[in-house]
Amino acid sequence: MESSEKVKILVIDDELSMRQFLQILLKKDGYDVTTAENGEIALRKLKEEKFTVILMDYNMPEAIDGIDLLNELLHTSPKSQVIVITAYASTEQAIKAIELGAVDYVSKPFNVAEIRDIVKKCVAAAQTQKNNEPVKTAQTKRTDTGFQNIPEETGIVAQSPQMKKILELALRIAPTDSTVLITGDSGTGKEVLANFIHKHSGRGDLPWYPINCGAIPENLLESELFGHEKGSFTGAYQTKKGYFEVAGNGTLFLDEIGELGENMQVKLLRVLQERVFTRVGGTEKIPTGVRLIAATNKNLQEQIKKGKFREDLYFRLNVIELYIPPLAERRADIMPLADMFLDQFSKKTGTNFRFSEETLDFLNHYTFPGNVRELKNIVERGTIFAHDGLVTETHFEKTMPSMAQTQTTESNPFEVDLSHNVDLDEILADIEKRYIIKALKKTNYNRHDTCVLLNLTERMLRYRMSKLGIKDDKE
């Protein structure tokens, strides 16, 4: 692409006013803008000329729906940077669009600065990368290696189908600027996943700041995030920059976002909407280009019902949601994680640690209520008391006797009992039913999220629920 040529942009929207608005706005920025009122017209135009960026409305009352149109666009013009525009707070649509290959996502109503910034970044990406090479490289790596070659220092292990699916989506959304909400129980590795996204984004060499919102008192958190002016409160002896300022265009990870008080929720929402903030005691509006990743072990939808969390902030944070299941539900990751931690402690101490056969059996059947964090602590305790480098089950029990009490037959739902005749079809149906019901509860009966969790299509989920007599409610 010659620098003297005007960048060509295609806008697809059934609303005339929206097409005209985007055409006028983007023409002012020097782009050559073409519009189309539906998918069929857009596809005809794509056969006639090439477009660097395509902005498409996800919801148009035409024969071609959002998913089909996006697939057609990516097939017809694979080098185009596709930005999806859709209704406010449509999380499911955002996930589908990113999974299919859209490079970014913006929800209506959007502000002018937001859409111009996204288009500018997409144009820059198209000029410096051929056919979204970083994203495709990551995808090729996934397909060829099954995540085998992910550097150990990332702390990421993906042997289970659940974690492979999570990393697949994480690699897809990493190059975008979309806000990400990571959910899951304590100790599942939410911060590790957030850092993984940061390192695989275009901001990987820029600052990364993890902040635990639950560990900082409410009256100090605002100053920590946004900074303060000299003399703004007792003890403010000098002006201080907050994380939103020092992070620049890097990434902020706000852990335990569910612990934010109402006042801080309002201020964070304003920053996400306007992309500017003011220091405590100040009046100057300071722009921010930071990317935000948030995490929580709470059910924010339940918190909204109780009036403890703002719904509008939830929608701003939850553009893309990644749910990390408990370690006990992805048992294929247990031993690879244990081996990784054992190798880390071996290198740290200069001792060649190894697990006994009894230890391997113990780890494969333990319930891990503390998830990955507990597994790492267990392995570390075992290495401290290991003799000649051999980590045995007795080392775990000596340092934490209560562990033995948490080992139950429930930790292995596939225990085989052939003391009497069995109906194999009935057993398999029961296991399938329990998994589907548990997945529905985990996702608050969100069909799309349930399909992602179980690696099913929505049609397959509907069929299995009907076959097994599972009701689509919370009773």
ZAMARGU-4260 file (C-alpha; in steps of 0.2 Angstrom, whole numbers, plus 5000, padded with zeros to 4 digits):
<rodrens>
0) 5000/5000/5000 | 5008/5017/4995 | 5007/5030/5008 | 5001/5042/4995 | 4985/5032/4992
5) 4970/5036/5002 | 4965/5022/5014 | 4948/5014/5008 | 4935/5010/5021 | 4918/5001/5018
10) 4904/5005/5030 | 4890/4993/5031 | 4874/4999/5040 | 4855/4998/5036 | 4853/5015/5045
15) 4855/5029/5032 | 4859/5042/5046 | 4873/5030/5053 | 4881/5028/5036 | 4881/5046/5033
20) 4888/5050/5050 | 4902/5038/5048 | 4906/5043/5030 | 4907/5062/5035 | 4917/5058/5050
25) 4930/5047/5042 | 4931/5057/5026 | 4937/5072/5038 | 4951/5060/5043 | 4957/5058/5025
30) 4949/5041/5021 | 4941/5036/5005 | 4924/5030/5012 | 4911/5019/5003 | 4894/5014/5011
35) 4883/4999/5009 | 4865/4997/5016 | 4865/4978/5017 | 4877/4963/5016 | 4873/4959/4998
40) 4878/4976/4992 | 4893/4976/5002 | 4899/4959/4995 | 4896/4965/4977 | 4907/4981/4981
45) 4921/4969/4989 | 4922/4960/4972 | 4925/4977/4963 | 4938/4985/4975 | 4949/4981/4990
50) 4945/4989/5007 | 4958/4991/5021 | 4945/4993/5035 | 4927/4987/5035 | 4914/4993/5048
55) 4899/4982/5049 | 4883/4983/5059 | 4880/4966/5067 | 4861/4968/5067 | 4853/4972/5050
60) 4836/4966/5045 | 4841/4958/5029 | 4843/4940/5023 | 4862/4939/5028 | 4863/4939/5047
65) 4878/4946/5057 | 4888/4929/5058 | 4885/4924/5040 | 4890/4942/5034 | 4906/4942/5045
70) 4911/4925/5038 | 4908/4931/5020 | 4917/4947/5023 | 4932/4938/5030 | 4932/4925/5016
75) 4930/4937/5002 | 4942/4950/5009 | 4954/4941/5021 | 4966/4956/5022 | 4953/4968/5028
80) 4952/4974/5046 | 4934/4971/5051 | 4927/4981/5065 | 4910/4975/5072 | 4897/4988/5077
85) 4882/4982/5087 | 4870/4986/5101 | 4876/4992/5118 | 4881/4978/5130 | 4879/4963/5118
90) 4893/4953/5126 | 4888/4937/5116 | 4889/4945/5100 | 4906/4953/5104 | 4913/4935/5109
95) 4906/4928/5093 | 4913/4942/5082 | 4931/4941/5089 | 4931/4922/5088 | 4926/4922/5070
100) 4940/4935/5066 | 4934/4953/5069 | 4949/4963/5075 | 4939/4974/5086 | 4922/4978/5093
105) 4912/4994/5097 | 4895/4996/5105 | 4882/5009/5101 | 4881/5022/5107 | 4899/5025/5104
110) 4909/5042/5105 | 4918/5050/5090 | 4935/5048/5098 | 4933/5030/5101 | 4928/5025/5084
115) 4942/5036/5076 | 4955/5029/5087 | 4949/5011/5083 | 4950/5014/5064 | 4967/5023/5066
120) 4974/5008/5074 | 4967/4996/5062 | 4974/5006/5047 | 4991/5006/5056 | 4990/4987/5059
125) 4985/4984/5040 | 5000/4995/5034 | 5013/4986/5045 | 5006/4968/5046 | 5002/4957/5031
130) 4985/4949/5033 | 4985/4950/5052 | 5001/4940/5054 | 5003/4941/5073 | 4985/4934/5075
135) 4987/4920/5062 | 5004/4916/5069 | 4997/4913/5086 | 4983/4902/5078 | 4996/4892/5068
140) 5006/4889/5084 | 4990/4883/5093 | 4986/4871/5079 | 5003/4864/5077 | 5008/4862/5095
145) 4992/4861/5105 | 4999/4874/5116 | 5015/4863/5120 | 5027/4877/5117 | 5020/4891/5128
150) 5035/4898/5138 | 5035/4891/5156 | 5037/4908/5163 | 5019/4913/5158 | 5012/4900/5170
155) 4999/4895/5158 | 4995/4876/5155 | 4982/4871/5143 | 4980/4852/5142 | 4961/4852/5146
160) 4948/4856/5132 | 4942/4870/5144 | 4959/4879/5145 | 4963/4876/5126 | 4947/4885/5122
165) 4951/4899/5134 | 4968/4902/5127 | 4962/4901/5109 | 4950/4915/5113 | 4963/4925/5123
170) 4975/4924/5109 | 4961/4930/5097 | 4956/4945/5108 | 4974/4950/5114 | 4978/4961/5099
175) 4962/4971/5101 | 4959/4985/5113 | 4943/4977/5120 | 4940/4977/5139 | 4941/4960/5146
180) 4932/4953/5162 | 4940/4937/5169 | 4929/4927/5181 | 4932/4911/5191 | 4935/4905/5209
185) 4950/4912/5219 | 4966/4904/5214 | 4961/4898/5197 | 4974/4909/5188 | 4965/4925/5183
190) 4980/4937/5185 | 4991/4924/5175 | 4978/4924/5161 | 4977/4943/5161 | 4996/4945/5160
195) 4996/4932/5146 | 4984/4943/5136 | 4994/4958/5139 | 5010/4950/5133 | 5002/4944/5117
200) 4995/4961/5113 | 5003/4975/5104 | 5006/4983/5122 | 5017/4968/5127 | 5032/4980/5129
205) 5022/4993/5138 | 5019/4995/5157 | 5008/4981/5165 | 5001/4986/5182 | 4991/4973/5192
210) 4980/4981/5206 | 4970/4972/5219 | 4955/4983/5222 | 4950/4973/5238 | 4967/4976/5246
215) 4967/4995/5245 | 4956/5005/5257 | 4942/5014/5248 | 4948/5031/5253 | 4965/5028/5245
220) 4960/5018/5230 | 4955/5034/5220 | 4972/5042/5223 | 4981/5026/5218 | 4971/5024/5202
225) 4970/5042/5197 | 4983/5051/5207 | 4981/5067/5217 | 4986/5086/5217 | 4997/5093/5231
230) 4987/5099/5246 | 4971/5090/5240 | 4970/5081/5257 | 4980/5079/5273 | 4996/5071/5269
235) 4996/5075/5251 | 5013/5084/5252 | 5016/5083/5233 | 5007/5079/5217 | 5007/5061/5213
240) 5002/5052/5197 | 4990/5037/5198 | 4991/5020/5189 | 4980/5027/5174 | 4993/5040/5171
245) 5009/5030/5173 | 5003/5015/5164 | 5002/5026/5148 | 4996/5015/5134 | 5000/4999/5144
250) 4988/4988/5153 | 4979/4989/5170 | 4973/4974/5178 | 4960/4977/5191 | 4958/4962/5202
255) 4943/4959/5214 | 4933/4972/5204 | 4918/4967/5213 | 4925/4975/5229 | 4924/4992/5222
260) 4912/5004/5232 | 4898/5014/5224 | 4908/5030/5223 | 4923/5022/5214 | 4911/5012/5202
265) 4904/5029/5196 | 4921/5036/5193 | 4928/5021/5184 | 4913/5020/5173 | 4916/5039/5168
270) 4934/5035/5164 | 4929/5020/5153 | 4916/5031/5144 | 4925/5047/5141 | 4943/5040/5141
275) 4949/5055/5152 | 4951/5057/5171 | 4956/5070/5184 | 4967/5068/5199 | 4960/5070/5216
280) 4959/5088/5220 | 4962/5093/5202 | 4952/5100/5187 | 4963/5096/5172 | 4956/5082/5161
285) 4970/5070/5157 | 4967/5058/5143 | 4971/5039/5145 | 4975/5026/5132 | 4976/5012/5144
290) 4968/4995/5141 | 4958/4988/5156 | 4957/4970/5161 | 4946/4966/5176 | 4944/4950/5186
295) 4932/4944/5200 | 4928/4929/5209 | 4910/4936/5213 | 4895/4933/5202 | 4892/4951/5197
300) 4875/4948/5190 | 4870/4943/5207 | 4878/4958/5214 | 4868/4969/5202 | 4852/4961/5208
305) 4857/4965/5226 | 4861/4983/5221 | 4880/4981/5225 | 4886/4983/5208 | 4881/4995/5194
310) 4874/4987/5179 | 4881/5000/5167 | 4899/4997/5173 | 4896/4978/5172 | 4892/4980/5153
315) 4907/4992/5150 | 4919/4979/5158 | 4911/4964/5151 | 4914/4967/5133 | 4923/4950/5132
320) 4921/4938/5147 | 4933/4923/5150 | 4928/4911/5163 | 4941/4900/5171 | 4933/4884/5178
325) 4940/4877/5195 | 4955/4865/5194 | 4944/4850/5199 | 4934/4852/5183 | 4949/4852/5172
330) 4959/4838/5179 | 4969/4836/5163 | 4979/4852/5169 | 4983/4845/5186 | 4999/4835/5182
335) 5006/4847/5169 | 5004/4861/5182 | 5012/4850/5196 | 5026/4845/5185 | 5029/4864/5180
340) 5029/4869/5198 | 5041/4855/5203 | 5053/4860/5189 | 5052/4878/5195 | 5057/4873/5213
345) 5070/4861/5206 | 5079/4875/5197 | 5077/4887/5212 | 5085/4875/5224 | 5097/4866/5213
350) 5089/4849/5218 | 5081/4836/5206 | 5064/4834/5214 | 5052/4820/5208 | 5035/4813/5213
355) 5033/4796/5220 | 5019/4785/5213 | 5008/4788/5228 | 5010/4806/5226 | 5004/4805/5208
360) 4989/4796/5213 | 4985/4808/5227 | 4987/4823/5216 | 4976/4815/5203 | 4962/4812/5215
365) 4963/4827/5227 | 4949/4840/5225 | 4959/4856/5226 | 4947/4868/5234 | 4961/4882/5233
370) 4963/4878/5214 | 4980/4881/5205 | 4986/4892/5220 | 4984/4878/5232 | 4992/4865/5220
375) 5008/4876/5219 | 5008/4878/5238 | 5006/4859/5240 | 5021/4856/5228 | 5032/4869/5237
380) 5028/4861/5254 | 5032/4844/5247 | 5049/4850/5241 | 5053/4858/5258 | 5052/4841/5267
385) 5057/4829/5253 | 5071/4817/5256 | 5084/4814/5242 | 5072/4824/5231 | 5058/4812/5232
390) 5041/4821/5236 | 5029/4809/5244 | 5011/4810/5249 | 5016/4809/5268 | 5025/4826/5266
395) 5008/4834/5261 | 4998/4826/5275 | 5011/4831/5288 | 5011/4849/5283 | 4992/4850/5280
400) 4983/4836/5289 | 4966/4843/5284 | 4969/4838/5266 | 4966/4820/5269 | 4948/4824/5275
405) 4944/4833/5259 | 4948/4818/5248 | 4931/4811/5244 | 4924/4799/5231 | 4916/4814/5223
410) 4933/4820/5217 | 4933/4806/5204 | 4915/4805/5196 | 4921/4791/5185 | 4924/4779/5199
415) 4920/4761/5191 | 4909/4750/5202 | 4905/4733/5194 | 4899/4724/5210 | 4882/4722/5201
420) 4875/4724/5183 | 4875/4741/5176 | 4866/4751/5162 | 4880/4759/5153 | 4869/4771/5143
425) 4860/4777/5159 | 4877/4780/5168 | 4883/4790/5153 | 4867/4800/5152 | 4868/4804/5171
430) 4886/4810/5169 | 4881/4821/5154 | 4866/4828/5163 | 4876/4833/5178 | 4889/4842/5168
435) 4876/4852/5158 | 4867/4857/5173 | 4883/4862/5182 | 4888/4872/5167 | 4871/4881/5166
440) 4872/4886/5184 | 4890/4892/5182 | 4885/4903/5168 | 4869/4909/5176 | 4859/4899/5162
445) 4867/4909/5148 | 4866/4897/5133 | 4881/4904/5124 | 4893/4904/5138 | 4887/4886/5142
450) 4891/4881/5124 | 4908/4889/5126 | 4911/4880/5143 | 4906/4863/5136 | 4913/4865/5118
455) 4896/4863/5110 | 4886/4871/5097 | 4869/4879/5103 | 4860/4867/5092 | 4869/4852/5101
460) 4865/4860/5118 | 4847/4862/5114 | 4846/4844/5108 | 4855/4836/5123 | 4844/4847/5136
465) 4828/4841/5127 | 4834/4823/5127 | 4839/4823/5145 | 4824/4833/5151 | 4834/4848/5157
470) 4824/4863/5160 | 4830/4880/5154 | 4827/4889/5171 | 4835/4891/5188 | 4823/4879/5197
</rodrens>
